[in-house]
């Protein structure tokens, strides 16, 4: 990245962590805390491997979390779903005994899934549906300065293998959402199965958003089931290797654990050390076939900077807790400066 402020910024995002980071990034651009052009365009490429069909409706949790968060419609306490939500539909379905009862759709949230499902069944791809939904949520607030793209239009789902004494094989495979919501990631994940990922293709605009960017950011999203699935779409990792833009990431691990979510469980399931340097090594340096040029770790993990730089990744330790918009904007500014 040259000294001229970047005008095209692409973020590879999961749900809550990524959405909160992007919110701080946009705040920093507006207030001048982040050294980007005032008319910078931020493109978010969101994970869709968490998607699930529930009660006949197509639910895209990460797309919706980013959309609701940046459109000021998210429930701030839960960090997902709509604010001021009601649950009449969920209660009525439970009264009928309709499964799954562990996955609740709020009444307001159902409207989004109904629109998405109807458009998909009418033949529109997920990327076009997402653009249509964002006309309500993002365009009025951010104009043309923010774009939200699904990583792929193809159906991709993450499944998790867990132990099951009643199964002849000793294990069973469940949807990621069941593992996360119903089981609360309380049992070890023996393996991850990314259904359809190897046959998927990037959604329209995704490759260009990476190759034509001035800066690519990997926020503190889950490195295995959020960013990891984005990188697993054939063509996206190659675009990251091809782009002239620097690629800088922020560690989702602080100390010896994740701040929120289940990065610890997912990293353990694939044999990656649960540390800031462990995740940096998992992503790898672009100069050595990986995806990172720079990596931010939390100030309390400053002793890992040297180890990360030995991997060929430029690193710096700064506060990485997203306590408010200003703190998050400061994180984004540090990411810019690291690869400036």
N, C-alpha and C positions, 0 to 999 in steps of 0.2 A: 504494500500500500504506500503510495506516495504521500507527500506532506499536504496535498490538496484534500480538503474534506471529502469523504466518500459520499456519493449520491445514491448508490445502489447497494443496499445491505440485505443479505439473505440469512434467515435464521432457520435452522433445522430443529423443530420443536416437538416435544411431547405435550402433555396436558398442563397440569397445574404449575409445575416449576417453570416450564418454558413460557407459559402465558404470563406469569408474574414477571419474569425477566423482560419479556417484550414490552410489557406495560411500563416498566422502569426505563427501558431503552427509549421509547417514544417520549416519555416525560423528559428525559435528558436532552433529546434532540430539540424539543419545544423550548426548554429553558436555557439551552446553550451549555449545559453541563457536559454533554457528549459532543466531541468535535466532529460532527457530521454536517453536511450541507443543510441549510434550513429547509430546502425542498427535497430532501432525501426521500427515497422510496424504500420502504421496508417490505420485503416479501417473506412470508412465513410458509415454509414447507412443513406440513404437519403429519404426524404418524397416523395411519389408519388401520394398523394391524390390531388395534384394540377393539375395532368395530364388531358389533354383534347384532343379530336379528332378535328382537324381543316382541312377542305378541304381534308378529307380522310386520313390525316396524324396523326400519334400518336405523340403528343408533351409532353415531360416530363420536365417541366420548371426547377424544382429544381435539378434533375439529370444533366441537361445540364449546369446549372449555376455553379454547383460544378466542373463539368468536364472541361468546358471552362476556368474557373478561375484558376484551378490548372494546366491546360495545357497551360496557357498563351495565350489563344485565346479569352478571354472575351473582350467585349467593356468596357473600363475602365470608361467611362463617364456615360453610362447608367447603368452599373452594371449587365447587362444581354445581351444575344445575342452575335454575333460575332463582333470582331473589323473589321474596314474597310468594313463594310457591305454596300450592295446596295439593292434596293427595287423594282426592275423591276417586279418581280412576283406579289408582293402586288399591284402595280399600275395597272397591266394588269387585275388582278382579280377584282379590284374596277371598272375598265372601263367596265367590263362585268356585273357589279352590283351584284357580288357574295358576299353573306354574309358568315361569319361575317367580316365586314370591320374594326371593332375595334381591331381585333387581327391580328397583322402584322407579317408575317414570312419573314425574310430577305433571300436574294438569297443564301448566304452561309449557313445559318441556315437550309434552306429547305433540303440541302443534308443530314444533320444528321437525319432529320425526315423521309426522304425517305428510308434511310438505315434501320432505326429502324422499320418502318412500313413493309417493304419488309421481314425483318427477322421474325417479329411477324407473318405475314401472312404465312410464310413458316413453322411455328410451333415452332420456338425458343421462350423460355420464356424471359421475360424482363431482368432477371438477366444475361442470356447468351448474350443477345443483348448488354447490358451495358458493359460487359467484352470486347466484340468485339470492341465497339466504343472507349473504353479506351485504346486499343492497339495503337491507333493513338495519343491520347491526353495525357495520363498519363505515360505509360510505358517508352517512350523515355526519359522523364525528371526525373521520380521518380523510375523507375525500379520496383522491387518487394516490395518497401517500402510503397506503397500506394495502397489501394483497394477501389473501389466504388461499393456499393451494393444498389439496391432498397430495400425499406422496405418489399415489397411483389411483387410477380409476378402476383397477381390477380388485376383485374380492381377495383380501388377504386377512387371515386370522391367526392370532397367537394362541396356541394351546399348551397346556402344562401337564407333564406326566408326574403323578404323585403315587406314593405307595398305597396299595389296596389289598388287604389280606383276603378279601372275598373273590378277587379276580384270579383266574388260573395263572396269569402271567405275573401276579404279585403287584401289579400297578394298573392305574387307569389314567386316561387322558381327559382333561376337562378344559373348557374354554378359559382363557386368561381372566375374563371378568368374574367367573365363578371362583377362581383361585383367589382373586384380589378382594372381591366384595363379600362372597359367602364365607370363604375360609379365612379371609383377612391375612393371607400369606403366612398362616401360622404353622404350616407343615412344609417340610423341605420340598423344593422343586427338583425332581430327579433329572428332568430333561425338558427342553423347550422345543416345540414343534411349530414352525412358521408355515402354515398351510397356504399354498399358492404364491409364496413370496418369490421363489426362484423363477416362476413363470410370469411375473408381473412386469409391467413397463412403467416408466415415469409418467405422471400425468402431464398434460400439455402445459408448457411453460416452466416446468421444474428444472430441466437441464439448463435451459437458457438463464433461469434465475441464478444458477450457480456459476455457469461459465462467463456470464456477462456482469457479474457482481464486482463491486469494488472491495467488498469485505464479506466473508461468510463467518457466521457465529454459531457455535454449538453451545447452547445454554445448559444450565444444570438440570437437564432432563435425564431420565433413566437411560444409561448407556447401552442396555441390552434390549429392552422391549419398547423403547421409544426411538431414540436416535439410532439404535442398532438396527431396527427394522427399516428405517428410512435408508440407511446405508446398504441394506440388503436388497433393495430394489435394483435389479440389473441396470447399469447405466449411471446411477447416482454416484457411486464411489469413483467411477471413471471420470465423471464430470468434476469431482473435487480434485482429482489428480491433474486434470487438464486446465482448470481455471488459473488465471494469473492473479486472482484475488488471494490475499492471505486468509488462512482459516484458523480461527482462534476459538478455544473452548474454555468453559468454566467448570470446575470440578463439582460434581454432585455429592462428593464425599468430603466431609469435614471431620478431622480426627480419624476415627475408625468406623464411622457409620454414616448413613445417608441422613440428610436433614429431614426429609419427608418422603413418603412413598415406600418402595421396596427394592431400591437399587442393591442393598446388601444381599438380599435373598437371591436376586437374579444373577449378580456377579458370582456368588458362591456356586450357583447351579452350573456355571460354565467354567469354573476353576480360575477365576480372576481375583487377584488380591484386592480386598476391600480397603482401598486407600486412594488418595489423590494421585499418587504416582502409579498405582496399579491400573487405574482407569486410563491414565495418559498412555501407558504402555499398551493397553488394550486397543486404543484408537491408533496409536503409532504415529511416527513422524512422516510427513509428506515426502521428505527427502529420502525416506527409506521404504516407500510404498504404502504408508499409512495415510491419515487424513489431516493431521494437525501441523500447523506452524508454531502456534503459541498455546499456552495452557496456564490459566489462572488457578491458583490454589488458595485456600484460606490462610490467613496470617498465622494460625496455630499450626499449619503444616509447612512452615517455612523451611524446616529441616529437610524436606523432600525436593526442594527446588533443584539442587545439584544433581540428584538422581534422575530427575526428569530431563534436565538438559543433557545428560549423558545419553539419553535416548534420541537426541537430535531435535528436541522440542524446546523452544524458548519459553521460559517460565518466570513467573513472579508471584509473590505471596501478598495478598491484599484481603481486607475484610470481605467475606462472601455471604453474609447473612442478609437476605432481602427483607429487612425490617420495615422499610417504607420505600416510597418511590425515589426519594433522594439517594438512599443507600444503594438501591438497585441501579440507579443512573450512574453512581460512582463506580460500580462494578463494570458497567458497560463502557464507561470512559477509560477504565484501566485496560479493558480488552482492546480498545482502539489503540491506546498508546503503546501497548506491548508489541504490536506488529506495525506500528507507524513507520 
